Amino acid sequence: MATPTPHTPPTGGLRERKKQRTRDALIRAALELFTEQGYDATTVDEIAEAVDVSQRTYFRYFANKEDVAFAVQEMVEARFLEELAARPASESPLTALRSAVMTAWDEIGSAIESVIPVELHMRSYRMIESTPALIASHLRRSSELEEQIARLIARREGLDVETDPRPRVLVAAFSGVMRVAGKVWGEGPECSVDSIRELTQSYLDHMVPAIDDDWRGRH
């Protein structure tokens, strides 16, 4: 998977702003259609028609339906990777991961809302999790992201990820916590960015105690 490009305000003048607006409109239209009538039942032609552009224009922005389904998720992931790469070298790997995700959520809410309502983001998350045609891609993308993160952590620590298992083990545990938090958020009634941030923080707070061997001694 290519490294996703974060959603940033276009700086190339009117032409670039127009292209960004068209891309954002295609994402909104696609996710609305996917969540209302189903991913499989939605065609590229319907998405393009909803934005009043041609199919050819659609394919200038997205290679297929799958790409637009994951567009916002990739934006969130890109912001996290940026934050992780910028964390101070003095931080431990787990602290860097935690700080990166919390800092990213501080800023990503407005970025999401500049493209789609957060409520639509939640519905889209549920749609992906319940669509067989997307689940395999979702798992593959998650695995590729975990490998990117593990290699980034290994570089930070001066380790060889092929001979030292710790970066991949840590990232696997961290990603598991993030998936659980996302699942609980997606199934809950609250769809604000604050709620996913608070839930993520709570689950990360429980990460170290949860892997401690002495569960019975902790109450």
Residue frames relative to the residue before (quaternion, step in Angstrom):
aa qw qx qy qz dx dy dz
M 1.0000 0.0000 0.0000 0.0000 0.00 0.00 0.00
A 0.4403 -0.6835 0.5137 0.2738 3.55 -0.89 0.90
T 0.5668 -0.5867 0.4452 0.3692 3.54 -1.12 0.67
P 0.4159 -0.7352 0.4686 0.2587 3.61 -0.63 1.07
T 0.3948 -0.7066 0.5410 0.2283 3.51 -1.19 0.60
P 0.4100 -0.7231 0.4892 0.2641 3.61 -0.64 1.03
H 0.4963 -0.6348 0.5021 0.3140 3.52 -1.22 0.55
T 0.1009 0.7842 -0.6027 0.1082 3.55 -0.51 1.20
P 0.6089 -0.5624 0.3948 0.3963 3.57 -1.09 0.58
P 0.4455 -0.7004 0.4794 0.2848 3.61 -0.74 0.95
T 0.1998 -0.8079 0.5485 0.0802 3.55 -0.98 0.86
G 0.5638 0.6537 -0.3616 0.3523 3.59 1.26 0.04
G 0.6926 -0.4799 0.2883 0.4549 3.58 1.11 0.48
L 0.8091 -0.3139 0.2081 0.4511 3.51 -1.37 -0.17
R 0.6434 0.5409 -0.3276 0.4314 3.59 0.90 -0.88
E 0.6940 0.4675 -0.2808 0.4701 3.57 0.86 -0.95
R 0.6319 0.5227 -0.3379 0.4619 3.59 1.02 -0.72
K 0.6400 0.5174 -0.3216 0.4683 3.56 1.03 -0.77
K 0.6432 0.5143 -0.3222 0.4669 3.59 0.97 -0.80
Q 0.6557 0.5044 -0.3164 0.4643 3.58 1.00 -0.83
R 0.6386 0.5209 -0.3280 0.4618 3.59 1.00 -0.76
T 0.6452 0.5111 -0.3213 0.4684 3.58 0.99 -0.79
R 0.6484 0.5138 -0.3188 0.4625 3.57 0.93 -0.86
D 0.6679 0.4978 -0.3004 0.4647 3.57 0.88 -0.94
A 0.6464 0.5207 -0.3195 0.4572 3.58 0.99 -0.83
L 0.6350 0.5180 -0.3281 0.4700 3.60 1.03 -0.73
I 0.6333 0.5194 -0.3324 0.4677 3.59 1.00 -0.78
R 0.6724 0.4973 -0.3063 0.4547 3.59 0.83 -0.95
A 0.6734 0.4976 -0.3010 0.4566 3.56 0.86 -0.95
A 0.6594 0.5181 -0.3117 0.4467 3.57 0.91 -0.90
L 0.7022 0.4663 -0.2820 0.4583 3.59 0.82 -0.96
E 0.6064 0.5307 -0.3573 0.4722 3.59 1.07 -0.63
L 0.6819 0.4772 -0.2886 0.4733 3.59 0.89 -0.90
F 0.6427 0.5303 -0.3288 0.4446 3.59 0.92 -0.86
T 0.7342 0.4344 -0.2442 0.4611 3.56 0.88 -0.95
E 0.6805 0.4853 -0.2938 0.4638 3.59 1.15 -0.50
Q 0.8370 0.1658 -0.0664 0.5172 3.58 0.83 -0.91
G 0.6250 -0.5563 0.3319 0.4357 3.58 1.28 0.01
Y 0.5686 -0.6176 0.4313 0.3305 3.54 -1.10 0.78
D 0.7015 0.4836 -0.2821 0.4409 3.57 0.78 -1.02
A 0.6947 0.4906 -0.2762 0.4477 3.57 1.06 -0.75
T 0.6414 0.5304 -0.3185 0.4538 3.58 1.25 -0.26
T 0.2113 -0.7825 0.5751 0.1110 3.57 -0.94 0.87
V 0.6333 -0.5150 0.4172 0.3994 3.53 -1.28 0.37
D 0.6160 0.5551 -0.3459 0.4390 3.58 1.03 -0.76
E 0.6488 0.5139 -0.3204 0.4607 3.60 0.98 -0.81
I 0.6411 0.5181 -0.3262 0.4629 3.58 0.99 -0.82
A 0.6690 0.4977 -0.2955 0.4663 3.56 0.89 -0.95
E 0.6545 0.5213 -0.3140 0.4486 3.57 0.94 -0.87
A 0.6291 0.5525 -0.3351 0.4320 3.58 1.03 -0.78
V 0.7264 0.3820 -0.2178 0.5282 3.58 1.16 -0.58
D 0.4020 -0.7402 0.4441 0.3054 3.55 1.35 -0.05
V 0.5229 0.5595 -0.4632 0.4461 3.53 0.90 1.06
S 0.5796 -0.5901 0.4308 0.3609 3.57 -1.26 0.24
Q 0.6403 -0.4936 0.4095 0.4227 3.55 -1.29 0.28
R 0.6121 0.5605 -0.3426 0.4402 3.56 1.04 -0.76
T 0.6434 0.5115 -0.3195 0.4714 3.58 1.00 -0.81
Y 0.6010 0.5622 -0.3562 0.4426 3.58 1.00 -0.82
F 0.7300 0.4528 -0.2502 0.4466 3.57 0.80 -1.00
R 0.5143 0.5930 -0.4387 0.4376 3.57 1.24 0.05
Y 0.7421 0.4023 -0.2000 0.4975 3.56 1.17 -0.62
F 0.8100 0.0974 -0.0135 0.5781 3.57 1.01 -0.78
A 0.4735 -0.7017 0.4610 0.2664 3.56 -0.96 0.91
N 0.7958 -0.0429 0.0825 0.5984 3.57 1.14 -0.65
K 0.7158 -0.4160 0.3176 0.4624 3.60 -1.27 -0.16
E 0.6188 0.5754 -0.3528 0.4019 3.57 0.97 -0.79
D 0.6403 0.5486 -0.3328 0.4222 3.57 0.91 -0.87
V 0.6965 0.4533 -0.2887 0.4754 3.59 0.89 -0.84
A 0.5964 0.5756 -0.3634 0.4254 3.60 1.11 -0.60
F 0.7661 0.3503 -0.1776 0.5088 3.58 1.06 -0.77
A 0.3588 0.7885 -0.4579 0.1994 3.60 1.26 0.01
V 0.7036 0.4441 -0.2795 0.4792 3.60 0.83 -0.92
Q 0.6181 0.5421 -0.3435 0.4540 3.57 1.00 -0.77
E 0.6598 0.4964 -0.3124 0.4697 3.58 0.95 -0.80
M 0.5979 0.5555 -0.3543 0.4565 3.58 1.10 -0.64
V 0.6518 0.5059 -0.3032 0.4769 3.58 0.98 -0.89
E 0.6682 0.5071 -0.2994 0.4546 3.58 0.91 -0.94
A 0.6385 0.5328 -0.3267 0.4491 3.58 1.00 -0.81
R 0.6427 0.5172 -0.3237 0.4634 3.58 1.01 -0.82
F 0.6371 0.5229 -0.3265 0.4627 3.58 1.00 -0.78
L 0.6622 0.5060 -0.3117 0.4565 3.60 0.88 -0.91
E 0.6167 0.5406 -0.3398 0.4604 3.58 1.04 -0.73
E 0.6792 0.4889 -0.2863 0.4666 3.55 0.91 -0.96
L 0.6508 0.5172 -0.3278 0.4490 3.58 0.94 -0.84
A 0.6590 0.5119 -0.3117 0.4544 3.58 0.93 -0.85
A 0.7104 0.4653 -0.2531 0.4635 3.58 1.14 -0.61
R 0.4722 0.6904 -0.4489 0.3144 3.62 1.21 -0.16
P 0.5809 -0.6016 0.4130 0.3607 3.63 -1.06 0.70
A 0.5494 -0.6354 0.4373 0.3212 3.57 -1.02 0.81
S 0.6026 0.5913 -0.3544 0.4022 3.59 1.17 -0.49
E 0.5914 0.5862 -0.3717 0.4104 3.61 1.18 -0.41
S 0.5016 -0.6151 0.5074 0.3355 3.54 -1.13 0.63
P 0.6708 -0.5112 0.3346 0.4203 3.62 -1.15 0.44
L 0.6867 0.4757 -0.2996 0.4608 3.60 0.85 -0.91
T 0.6354 0.5189 -0.3288 0.4680 3.58 1.00 -0.79
A 0.6405 0.5246 -0.3229 0.4586 3.57 1.00 -0.81
L 0.6496 0.5131 -0.3136 0.4652 3.57 0.96 -0.86
R 0.6796 0.4933 -0.2861 0.4616 3.54 0.86 -0.98
S 0.6758 0.4931 -0.2973 0.4602 3.59 0.86 -0.96
A 0.6427 0.5339 -0.3240 0.4437 3.57 1.00 -0.81
V 0.6995 0.4620 -0.2969 0.4573 3.59 0.81 -0.90
M 0.6654 0.4921 -0.3208 0.4606 3.60 0.97 -0.76
T 0.6486 0.5014 -0.3210 0.4743 3.60 0.99 -0.77
A 0.6297 0.5374 -0.3316 0.4524 3.56 1.00 -0.81
W 0.6717 0.4905 -0.3076 0.4622 3.60 0.94 -0.84
D 0.5652 0.5900 -0.3895 0.4252 3.59 1.16 -0.46
E 0.7843 0.3385 -0.1503 0.4978 3.57 1.06 -0.78
I 0.6393 0.5894 -0.3392 0.3589 3.58 1.05 -0.70
G 0.5280 0.6541 -0.4120 0.3516 3.59 1.13 -0.49
S 0.6949 0.4571 -0.2808 0.4789 3.56 0.85 -0.96
A 0.6182 0.5418 -0.3456 0.4526 3.58 1.12 -0.64
I 0.6340 0.5100 -0.3255 0.4816 3.59 1.00 -0.83
E 0.7093 0.4811 -0.2670 0.4406 3.55 0.82 -1.05
S 0.5901 0.5533 -0.3786 0.4498 3.59 1.20 -0.29
V 0.7062 0.4059 -0.2463 0.5252 3.58 1.28 -0.33
I 0.7948 -0.0759 0.0942 0.5946 3.58 0.81 -1.05
P 0.5770 -0.5448 0.4507 0.4087 3.61 -1.20 0.33
V 0.5794 -0.5920 0.4232 0.3671 3.59 -1.07 0.68
E 0.5987 0.5677 -0.3580 0.4372 3.58 1.08 -0.68
L 0.6530 0.4862 -0.3125 0.4894 3.60 1.04 -0.71
H 0.5914 0.5558 -0.3579 0.4618 3.58 1.11 -0.64
M 0.6488 0.5054 -0.3165 0.4727 3.58 0.97 -0.84
R 0.6674 0.4928 -0.3094 0.4648 3.59 0.87 -0.91
S 0.6373 0.5271 -0.3239 0.4595 3.58 1.06 -0.73
Y 0.6142 0.5423 -0.3389 0.4624 3.57 1.06 -0.78
R 0.6621 0.4946 -0.2982 0.4775 3.56 0.93 -0.89
M 0.6342 0.5442 -0.3245 0.4431 3.56 1.00 -0.84
I 0.6565 0.5061 -0.3111 0.4648 3.59 0.91 -0.91
E 0.6824 0.5071 -0.2837 0.4435 3.56 0.91 -0.97
S 0.7625 0.3679 -0.1942 0.4954 3.61 1.11 -0.53
T 0.6130 0.5427 -0.3497 0.4555 3.59 1.26 0.17
P 0.4088 -0.7447 0.4671 0.2453 3.61 -0.37 1.19
A 0.6462 0.5398 -0.3264 0.4295 3.59 0.99 -0.79
L 0.7365 0.4054 -0.2229 0.4934 3.61 1.19 -0.49
I 0.5407 0.6598 -0.4062 0.3274 3.59 1.13 -0.53
A 0.6577 0.5084 -0.3221 0.4531 3.60 0.88 -0.89
S 0.6593 0.4949 -0.3011 0.4794 3.57 0.99 -0.85
H 0.6173 0.5497 -0.3329 0.4538 3.55 1.05 -0.79
L 0.6749 0.4839 -0.2895 0.4760 3.59 0.92 -0.91
R 0.6483 0.5125 -0.3214 0.4624 3.59 0.96 -0.82
R 0.6634 0.5004 -0.3051 0.4652 3.57 0.90 -0.89
S 0.6416 0.5214 -0.3205 0.4624 3.58 1.01 -0.82
S 0.6488 0.5163 -0.3126 0.4634 3.58 0.98 -0.84
E 0.6612 0.4985 -0.3045 0.4708 3.58 0.98 -0.83
L 0.6330 0.5182 -0.3288 0.4720 3.57 1.05 -0.74
E 0.6375 0.5284 -0.3262 0.4560 3.59 0.95 -0.84
E 0.6491 0.5035 -0.3242 0.4691 3.57 0.99 -0.76
Q 0.6116 0.5360 -0.3460 0.4679 3.61 1.02 -0.73
I 0.6756 0.4950 -0.2925 0.4615 3.56 0.90 -0.97
A 0.6535 0.5227 -0.3180 0.4457 3.58 0.90 -0.92
R 0.6762 0.4814 -0.2994 0.4705 3.57 0.94 -0.83
L 0.6147 0.5327 -0.3453 0.4681 3.58 1.09 -0.66
I 0.6497 0.5051 -0.3070 0.4781 3.58 0.97 -0.89
A 0.6414 0.5283 -0.3255 0.4512 3.58 0.94 -0.86
R 0.6518 0.5048 -0.3198 0.4669 3.60 0.94 -0.81
R 0.6189 0.5515 -0.3373 0.4461 3.57 1.00 -0.83
E 0.7694 0.3806 -0.1740 0.4826 3.54 0.93 -0.97
G 0.4677 -0.6938 0.4371 0.3299 3.59 1.27 -0.01
L 0.4781 0.6752 -0.4233 0.3691 3.56 1.11 0.69
D 0.3842 -0.6616 0.5833 0.2728 3.54 -1.32 0.35
V 0.3698 -0.7728 0.4734 0.2049 3.56 -0.38 1.25
E 0.6293 0.5489 -0.3404 0.4323 3.59 1.18 -0.43
T 0.7660 0.3332 -0.1918 0.5152 3.60 1.14 -0.47
D 0.7221 0.3393 -0.2224 0.5604 3.59 1.20 -0.42
P 0.3034 -0.8072 0.4784 0.1655 3.63 -0.42 1.15
R 0.4884 0.7257 -0.4157 0.2488 3.60 1.16 -0.42
P 0.6496 0.5080 -0.3613 0.4352 3.66 0.81 -0.73
R 0.6929 0.4653 -0.2914 0.4675 3.60 0.87 -0.87
V 0.6259 0.5278 -0.3422 0.4610 3.59 1.03 -0.72
L 0.6668 0.5005 -0.3029 0.4616 3.58 0.87 -0.94
V 0.6840 0.4856 -0.2912 0.4601 3.57 0.87 -0.94
A 0.6086 0.5436 -0.3562 0.4552 3.60 1.05 -0.67
A 0.6660 0.4878 -0.2992 0.4784 3.59 0.96 -0.88
F 0.6545 0.5146 -0.3049 0.4624 3.58 0.93 -0.92
S 0.6764 0.4941 -0.2935 0.4607 3.58 0.87 -0.92
G 0.6112 0.5477 -0.3470 0.4539 3.57 1.08 -0.69
V 0.6408 0.5138 -0.3132 0.4767 3.57 0.99 -0.86
M 0.6637 0.5085 -0.3050 0.4560 3.57 0.92 -0.89
R 0.6464 0.5174 -0.3258 0.4564 3.59 0.98 -0.78
V 0.6446 0.5139 -0.3189 0.4676 3.58 0.97 -0.85
A 0.6524 0.5075 -0.3164 0.4655 3.59 0.91 -0.91
G 0.6669 0.5053 -0.3025 0.4565 3.58 0.93 -0.87
K 0.6457 0.5234 -0.3177 0.4564 3.56 1.02 -0.81
V 0.6586 0.4992 -0.3046 0.4736 3.57 0.94 -0.91
W 0.6442 0.5126 -0.3194 0.4693 3.58 0.97 -0.84
G 0.6811 0.5103 -0.2920 0.4363 3.57 0.88 -0.94
E 0.7057 0.4381 -0.2578 0.4936 3.58 1.15 -0.58
G 0.6149 0.5901 -0.3367 0.4004 3.58 1.25 -0.24
P 0.6226 -0.5805 0.3910 0.3500 3.55 -1.31 0.18
E 0.6818 0.4919 -0.2753 0.4663 3.58 1.19 -0.52
C 0.1068 -0.8463 0.5216 0.0199 3.59 -0.61 1.10
S 0.4271 0.7135 -0.4684 0.2986 3.61 1.15 0.35
V 0.6048 -0.5330 0.4414 0.3941 3.54 -1.29 0.35
D 0.6079 0.5581 -0.3568 0.4379 3.59 1.03 -0.73
S 0.6634 0.5155 -0.3211 0.4371 3.58 0.95 -0.81
I 0.6684 0.4696 -0.3195 0.4803 3.63 0.92 -0.77
R 0.6243 0.5322 -0.3475 0.4541 3.59 1.07 -0.67
E 0.6775 0.4880 -0.2919 0.4666 3.58 0.89 -0.93
L 0.6540 0.5070 -0.3138 0.4656 3.57 0.98 -0.83
T 0.6346 0.5245 -0.3233 0.4666 3.58 0.99 -0.83
Q 0.6528 0.5141 -0.3132 0.4598 3.58 0.92 -0.90
S 0.6509 0.5235 -0.3126 0.4522 3.57 0.95 -0.88
Y 0.6905 0.4728 -0.2868 0.4663 3.58 0.88 -0.90
L 0.6403 0.5043 -0.3323 0.4747 3.58 1.03 -0.69
D 0.5933 0.5680 -0.3560 0.4458 3.60 1.13 -0.64
H 0.7166 0.4413 -0.2420 0.4829 3.56 1.13 -0.69
M 0.4539 0.7289 -0.4372 0.2675 3.58 1.24 -0.17
V 0.7105 0.4462 -0.2709 0.4719 3.59 0.74 -1.03
P 0.6589 0.4846 -0.3335 0.4688 3.66 0.83 -0.81
A 0.6524 0.5417 -0.3283 0.4161 3.60 0.99 -0.73
I 0.7344 0.3788 -0.2428 0.5081 3.59 1.09 -0.59
D 0.4265 0.6687 -0.4753 0.3808 3.56 1.28 0.18
D 0.5073 -0.6766 0.4423 0.2987 3.59 -0.91 0.90
D 0.7315 0.4472 -0.2327 0.4592 3.57 1.01 -0.82
W 0.0379 -0.8265 0.5616 -0.0109 3.60 0.42 1.18
R 0.6895 0.5148 -0.2968 0.4142 3.57 0.87 -0.94
G 0.6677 0.4957 -0.3019 0.4661 3.53 1.20 -0.45
R 0.6756 0.4511 -0.2826 0.5101 3.57 1.32 -0.07
H 0.1505 0.7751 -0.5979 0.1380 3.59 -0.59 1.13
